[in-house]
Amino acid sequence: MSVRSTPKTTIDVIVAANTWKRRLRTAGAVCRRATEAALAAAGPKRTVEVSILLTSDAALRKLNVVFRGKDKPTNVLSFPAGH
């Protein structure tokens, strides 16, 4: 008897900046739906973890300095699995 694991999708959306909450109250839901659509279009199911942080330029600038050594805001920071 073989045991097959079932693919699991985890999507975490954190809306950390009040600007996002004021301007687009459904920002978290929009991100979740867009991620689900992209994963569905990507093909065969496999275990996937996606984390999305909606925050301010100031917070993104700090993260960009820490992870990329660039002292400016960015619109995307991505990391390989396992980091």
C-alpha positions, 0 to 999 in steps of 0.5 A, a space after each residue: 500500500 502506498 501513501 500519497 500526500 495531498 498537496 496543501 496550499 497556504 496563503 497568508 495575507 497581512 495588511 499592516 499599513 492603515 493606508 491599505 485598509 482605508 483605500 482598499 478594504 478588501 485588499 486581503 481578499 483581492 490578494 488571496 483571490 489573485 494568488 489562487 487564480 495564479 496557482 490554478 493557472 500554474 498547472 499541477 497541484 503541489 504544496 505551496 506557501 505564499 505570504 503577502 505583506 501589504 505595508 508602507 513604503 517606509 517599512 518596505 525600505 527597511 526590509 529592502 535594506 536588510 535583505 538586499 542592501 538597497 536603501 529604497 522602497 521596493 514593490 516586491 521582495 521574494 525569497 526561495 523556499 526554505 529561507 
